[in-house]
Amino acid sequence: MSLTSYFMEATYLIASILFVLALKGMSHPETARRGMFMAEGGMFMAIVGTLIGAHIITWGWILVGLTIGSIIGIWMALFVPMTSMPQRTALSHAFGALAAALVGVGEFIIHGAEMTVVTRGALGFEVMLGALTTTGSLIAAGKLHGTIPGKPVQFRGQNAINLVIFLVMTGSFVYFWMHPSVIAAFYTMLGVAFIFGVMLVIPIGSADMPVVMSLLNSYAGLAAAATGFVLGNNVLIIAGTLDGFSGFILSVLMCKAMNRSITNVLFGGFGSVIATASAESGGEMREISLDDAAMQLAFANRVIFVPGYGLATAQAQHAVRELGELLEARGVTVKYAIHPVAGRMPGHMNVLLAEANVPYSQLYEMEQINPEFPSTDVAVVIGANDVVNPDARDNPNSLIAGMPILEVDRAKSVIVLKRGQGRGFSGLENPLFFKPNTNMLYGDAKSTLSHLAQAVQHV
């Protein structure tokens, strides 16, 4: 083995270690930032190791790709707002999966007839999974961005059609695997996989998008791992496997947090029908004045802020931190309740609050904070809806029945910051808004929180 080969394998080893440490670091908010830096370092080492390989014939297209990719990456880092981070992440899944699929197509064109049965199987798996993840991620990004309706797209016989598409796709894969000379089977598999990715995601409702995101991340990782087998690239195998299985485990944990099964997520069409609301979902929502809300907060002993996607859209994370600091200066105990699927992707609320320098010690997960709501003077819900819907606990006929929630309705007083009287992301009515201990404070969350902070200062 040449010195260059030794150096390449050494960089791959370092990259793999950094990826493992990064995954470990991102398991907790306090170490997540360090984990991200380790992941960046690991990716840099993987790129360096690849670029010094003796297999590179010409640098022309590589430099073009590096330049275009760097420009796109820098632009996205600088100009994509935090509110668009979920759909940006979905686009990243699509780009990664498309890259895996294109590498597979290229390898098939160059070495298709020469591949062993094992390598050919990995190639087919790579292309099939990469193609369906590409279109599935694009549909998810469209749903998250609002360019595609968030409600499930369903029609009669849809599951049967999806099954036929799946069988054609897998059948083409097996036929290509056994008969590599039949080029039509390979390209049929590729085309049908693109279609299957669309059909797989369009019937899934917006409320299940966080789970879909983690599943697509898992698919992209497994496609990358298969690419590593085809290319004989160890770091791709390790990184792809880590990504694939960690994404799958996250999907399972999120389904548990929502009291849902993965098959129910993929085929249940959650949110397509409005179930019977509880008896308390009647009457009118009671509005509270800004001054009365400030008075409640200023003289409270314990306040819990409950952020949701509305906080993200309003970019209100800095405003809530400022209000929280003002209340703390008055001797109020302030905490933040984080639901595992609040927002549009896993950890969305943690990222936003960390950006605003909210102390990690004030962030509490659902299991930790729920027992504290009965002794809480004021719970302030900021743009959250489904994750605080008591129908999940009290109404067995609800579509979210059994989904664990933040039990804010048990607080002595609840103030809900909301733009209007519309329903949540899933389209379900929320009885919390009609409860006698709940008052609504309408308007843009950022502006409302800033005005609340000013009012608290004058109490």
C-alpha positions in Angstrom: 0.0 0.0 0.0 1.4 3.4 -1.0 1.9 6.3 1.4 -1.0 8.1 -0.2 -3.3 5.2 0.5 -2.2 5.0 4.1 -2.9 8.8 4.5 -6.3 8.4 2.9 -7.3 5.6 5.2 -6.0 7.6 8.2 -8.2 10.5 7.3 -11.1 8.2 6.9 -10.5 6.7 10.3 -10.3 10.2 11.9 -13.5 11.2 10.1 -15.3 8.1 11.3 -14.3 8.7 14.9 -15.5 12.4 14.6 -18.8 11.3 13.2 -19.4 8.9 16.1 -18.4 11.6 18.7 -20.6 14.1 16.8 -23.6 11.8 17.1 -22.9 11.4 20.8 -22.6 15.1 21.3 -25.9 15.9 19.6 -27.7 13.7 22.1 -27.9 16.6 24.6 -28.5 20.4 24.0 -25.5 21.3 26.1 -23.1 19.4 23.8 -25.0 19.7 20.5 -22.9 22.7 19.3 -19.7 20.8 19.9 -21.2 17.8 18.2 -22.0 19.9 15.1 -18.4 21.1 15.0 -17.1 17.5 15.2 -19.4 16.5 12.4 -18.1 19.4 10.3 -14.5 18.4 11.0 -15.3 14.8 10.2 -16.8 15.8 6.8 -13.8 17.9 6.1 -11.5 15.0 6.8 -13.6 12.7 4.6 -13.4 15.2 1.7 -9.6 15.6 2.1 -9.1 11.8 2.2 -11.2 11.4 -0.9 -9.4 14.2 -2.8 -5.9 12.8 -2.2 -6.9 9.4 -3.6 -5.0 8.1 -6.6 -8.2 7.2 -8.3 -8.8 10.8 -9.3 -8.1 11.2 -13.0 -9.0 14.9 -13.6 -9.7 17.8 -11.2 -11.9 19.8 -13.6 -15.4 18.6 -12.7 -14.4 18.2 -9.1 -13.4 21.8 -8.8 -16.7 22.8 -10.5 -18.7 20.8 -8.1 -16.8 22.1 -5.1 -17.3 25.7 -6.2 -21.0 25.3 -7.0 -21.7 23.3 -3.8 -19.8 25.8 -1.6 -21.7 28.8 -3.1 -25.0 27.1 -2.5 -24.0 26.1 1.0 -22.8 29.5 2.0 -25.9 31.2 0.6 -28.2 28.8 2.5 -26.2 29.3 5.7 -26.4 33.1 5.5 -29.8 33.8 4.1 -32.1 30.9 4.9 -34.0 31.9 8.1 -34.5 29.6 11.1 -38.2 29.4 10.3 -37.2 27.7 7.0 -34.8 25.3 8.6 -37.1 22.2 8.4 -37.6 22.6 4.6 -33.9 23.4 4.1 -33.1 20.2 5.9 -35.5 18.3 3.7 -33.7 19.8 0.7 -30.4 18.6 2.1 -31.9 15.1 2.3 -33.0 15.4 -1.3 -29.5 16.6 -2.5 -27.7 13.8 -0.6 -30.1 11.1 -1.9 -29.9 12.4 -5.5 -26.1 12.4 -5.3 -26.2 8.7 -4.2 -28.6 7.8 -7.0 -26.5 9.6 -9.6 -23.3 7.9 -8.4 -25.1 4.6 -8.7 -26.3 5.4 -12.3 -22.7 6.4 -13.2 -21.3 3.2 -11.7 -23.9 1.2 -13.6 -23.0 2.9 -16.9 -19.2 2.3 -16.4 -19.1 -1.1 -14.6 -22.6 -2.6 -14.8 -21.6 -5.9 -16.6 -18.5 -6.3 -14.5 -20.0 -6.1 -11.0 -20.3 -9.0 -8.7 -23.8 -10.1 -7.5 -23.2 -8.5 -4.1 -22.0 -5.2 -5.5 -24.8 -5.1 -8.0 -27.3 -5.6 -5.2 -25.8 -2.8 -3.2 -26.0 -0.6 -6.4 -29.6 -1.4 -7.0 -30.5 -0.6 -3.3 -28.5 2.6 -3.5 -30.2 3.9 -6.6 -33.7 2.8 -5.6 -33.5 4.2 -2.1 -31.7 7.4 -3.3 -34.4 8.1 -6.0 -37.4 7.6 -3.8 -35.8 9.7 -1.0 -35.1 12.5 -3.5 -38.7 13.0 -4.6 -40.1 12.2 -1.1 -37.9 14.9 0.4 -38.9 17.4 -2.2 -42.6 16.8 -1.4 -41.8 17.1 2.3 -40.0 20.4 1.7 -43.0 21.6 -0.3 -45.4 20.7 2.4 -43.3 22.3 5.1 -42.9 25.5 3.0 -46.6 25.7 2.1 -46.1 25.4 -1.6 -47.9 22.0 -1.4 -51.0 21.7 0.7 -50.3 20.3 4.2 -53.4 18.1 4.2 -53.0 14.5 3.1 -53.6 13.9 -0.6 -55.8 10.8 -0.6 -58.0 9.1 -3.1 -59.8 5.8 -3.4 -57.6 2.8 -3.9 -54.4 4.8 -3.1 -52.8 2.1 -1.0 -53.5 -0.5 -3.7 -51.8 1.8 -6.3 -48.9 2.4 -4.0 -48.5 -1.4 -3.5 -48.5 -2.0 -7.3 -45.8 0.8 -7.7 -43.8 -0.8 -4.9 -44.0 -4.3 -6.5 -43.0 -2.9 -9.9 -40.0 -1.1 -8.3 -38.8 -4.1 -6.3 -39.5 -6.5 -9.2 -37.4 -4.4 -11.5 -34.7 -4.3 -8.9 -34.6 -8.1 -8.5 -34.7 -8.6 -12.3 -31.8 -6.2 -12.8 -29.9 -7.9 -10.0 -30.3 -11.3 -11.7 -30.0 -10.1 -15.3 -27.6 -7.0 -15.4 -27.6 -7.1 -19.2 -31.3 -6.0 -19.3 -30.7 -2.3 -19.1 -34.4 -1.5 -19.2 -35.0 -3.1 -15.8 -32.4 -0.8 -14.2 -34.0 2.4 -15.6 -37.5 1.2 -14.9 -36.5 0.7 -11.3 -35.0 4.2 -11.2 -38.1 5.9 -12.8 -40.6 4.0 -10.7 -38.6 4.8 -7.5 -38.9 8.5 -8.3 -42.7 8.1 -8.6 -42.9 6.0 -5.4 -41.2 8.7 -3.4 -43.9 11.1 -4.4 -46.7 8.6 -3.7 -45.1 7.7 -0.3 -45.2 11.3 1.1 -48.3 13.0 -0.4 -50.8 11.0 1.7 -49.0 11.9 4.9 -50.5 14.9 6.9 -48.5 17.9 8.0 -48.7 16.9 11.7 -46.6 13.8 10.9 -43.9 15.7 9.0 -41.3 15.6 11.9 -41.4 11.8 11.7 -41.3 11.8 7.9 -38.2 14.1 8.1 -36.3 11.7 10.3 -37.4 8.7 8.2 -36.1 10.4 5.0 -32.9 11.2 6.8 -32.6 7.5 7.6 -33.2 6.6 3.9 -30.6 9.1 2.7 -28.1 7.6 5.2 -28.7 4.0 4.1 -28.4 5.1 0.4 -25.0 6.6 1.3 -24.0 3.4 3.0 -24.9 1.4 -0.1 -22.8 3.9 -2.1 -19.9 3.1 0.1 -20.2 -0.6 -0.6 -20.3 0.0 -4.4 -17.3 2.3 -4.3 -15.4 0.5 -1.6 -15.4 3.6 0.5 -15.2 2.9 4.2 -16.1 6.3 5.5 -19.3 6.4 3.4 -20.2 3.0 4.8 -19.7 4.1 8.4 -21.2 7.6 8.1 -24.2 6.3 6.1 -24.9 3.5 8.5 -24.7 5.9 11.5 -27.0 8.3 9.8 -29.4 5.6 8.6 -29.9 3.8 11.9 -29.8 6.9 14.1 -32.5 8.4 11.9 -34.6 5.2 12.2 -34.2 5.1 16.0 -35.2 8.8 16.1 -38.3 8.0 14.0 -39.3 5.3 16.4 -38.8 7.6 19.4 -40.8 10.3 17.8 -43.6 7.9 17.0 -43.6 6.9 20.6 -43.8 10.5 21.7 -46.8 10.9 19.4 -48.3 7.5 20.4 -48.2 6.5 16.8 -46.8 3.5 14.9 -44.5 4.0 11.8 -47.0 2.1 9.6 -49.8 4.3 10.9 -47.7 7.4 10.0 -46.9 6.1 6.5 -50.4 4.8 5.6 -52.8 6.3 8.2 -53.3 9.7 6.4 -53.3 11.5 9.8 -55.2 14.7 9.6 -57.3 13.9 6.6 -60.6 13.8 8.6 -61.6 16.0 11.4 -62.6 13.8 14.3 -65.3 14.5 16.9 -64.1 17.3 19.1 -64.6 17.2 22.9 -67.6 18.8 24.5 -65.4 21.7 25.7 -64.6 22.8 22.2 -67.5 25.2 22.1 -68.4 28.7 23.1 -66.0 31.6 22.5 -62.4 32.2 23.1 -61.8 34.8 25.8 -59.4 37.5 24.9 -57.2 39.2 27.5 -55.7 42.7 27.3 -52.0 43.2 27.2 -52.0 45.0 30.5 -53.9 42.2 32.3 -51.5 39.6 30.9 -48.5 41.6 32.0 -50.1 42.0 35.5 -50.5 38.2 35.8 -46.9 37.6 34.7 -45.4 40.2 36.9 -47.0 38.9 40.1 -46.6 35.2 39.4 -44.3 33.0 41.3 -43.9 30.4 38.6 -44.2 30.9 34.8 -43.7 28.3 32.1 -43.2 29.3 28.5 -44.4 26.7 25.9 -42.9 27.4 22.4 -44.4 26.1 19.2 -44.0 26.7 15.5 -45.7 30.1 15.8 -42.6 31.3 17.8 -40.4 30.2 14.9 -42.5 31.9 12.2 -42.5 35.2 14.2 -38.8 34.9 15.1 -39.8 35.5 18.7 -37.1 33.5 20.5 -35.1 36.6 21.5 -38.3 38.4 22.6 -39.3 35.5 24.9 -35.8 35.4 26.4 -35.9 39.1 27.2 -39.3 38.7 28.8 -38.1 35.7 30.8 -35.1 37.7 32.1 -37.3 40.5 33.2 -39.6 38.1 35.1 -36.5 36.5 36.7 -35.3 39.9 37.8 -38.6 40.2 39.7 -38.1 36.9 41.4 -40.3 34.8 39.2 -39.2 31.2 38.5 -39.1 30.8 34.7 -39.0 27.5 32.8 -39.4 26.4 29.1 -41.4 23.3 28.3 -40.2 21.5 25.2 -42.4 18.9 23.4 -40.4 16.4 21.4 -42.3 17.1 18.2 -43.0 20.8 18.6 -42.2 22.7 15.4 -41.5 21.1 12.0 -38.4 18.9 12.8 -36.8 17.2 15.8 -35.2 19.6 18.1 -36.6 22.7 16.4 -37.5 24.5 19.6 -34.2 23.6 21.2 -32.3 25.2 18.3 -34.3 28.4 18.3 -34.0 28.9 22.1 -30.3 28.1 22.0 -29.9 30.7 19.3 -31.4 33.3 21.7 -29.0 32.1 24.5 -31.8 30.7 26.7 -29.9 28.7 29.4 -30.1 25.0 28.8 -30.9 24.5 32.5 -34.2 26.2 31.9 -35.3 23.8 29.1 -37.4 20.9 30.3 -38.6 17.9 28.4 -42.3 16.8 28.6 -41.8 14.1 31.2 -40.0 16.6 33.5 -42.3 19.5 33.2 -45.8 18.0 33.1 -45.9 17.3 36.9 -45.1 21.0 37.5 -48.1 22.5 35.6 -50.6 22.2 38.5 -48.3 24.4 40.7 -47.6 26.9 37.9 -49.3 30.3 38.1 -49.1 31.1 34.4 -48.4 28.9 31.4 -47.7 31.0 28.3 -48.3 29.1 25.1 -46.5 30.8 22.2 -47.7 29.5 18.8 -48.1 25.9 20.0 -51.4 24.0 19.2 -51.5 20.3 18.7 -48.8 19.5 21.3 -51.0 21.2 24.0 -54.3 19.9 22.8 -56.0 18.1 25.8 -58.2 16.1 23.4 -55.2 13.8 23.0 -55.6 12.9 26.7 -59.3 13.2 27.2 -61.1 12.4 24.0 -60.8 8.8 22.7 -62.5 9.9 19.4 -59.8 12.4 18.5 -57.3 11.7 15.8 -54.5 12.4 18.2 -56.0 10.3 21.0 -53.2 8.9 23.1 -50.5 11.3 21.9 -48.5 12.6 24.9 -49.0 16.4 25.3 -47.7 19.2 27.5 -50.5 19.5 30.0 -50.7 23.3 30.1 -54.5 23.1 30.8 -53.6 22.0 34.4 -51.9 25.3 35.1 -53.7 27.9 37.3 -53.8 30.3 34.3 -53.0 29.9 30.6 -52.2 32.7 28.2 -52.2 31.6 24.5 -50.3 33.9 22.1 -51.9 33.3 18.7 -52.2 35.1 15.4 -55.9 34.3 15.1 -58.6 31.8 15.8 -57.5 29.2 13.2 -56.8 25.6 13.9 -53.4 24.0 14.2 -51.1 22.4 11.7 -53.1 19.2 11.7 -56.5 21.0 11.3 -57.8 19.8 14.7 -59.8 22.1 17.0 -58.2 22.7 20.4 -60.4 22.6 23.5 -57.7 24.3 25.5 -58.6 27.6 23.9 -62.2 27.4 25.4 -61.3 26.3 28.9 -62.2 28.8 31.8 -58.6 29.2 32.8 -57.4 30.1 29.3 -57.2 33.6 27.8 -56.1 34.5 24.3 -53.7 37.2 23.3 -53.9 37.7 19.6 -51.2 39.2 17.4 -47.7 38.6 16.1 -45.8 36.7 18.8 -42.6 38.8 18.6 -44.4 42.1 18.8 -46.7 40.8 21.6 -43.8 39.5 23.7 -41.9 42.8 23.3 -45.0 44.8 24.3 -45.5 42.4 27.3 -41.9 43.0 28.4 -42.5 46.8 28.3 -45.7 46.4 30.2 -44.1 44.2 32.9 -41.4 46.9 33.4 -44.2 49.4 34.3 -46.0 47.2 36.7 
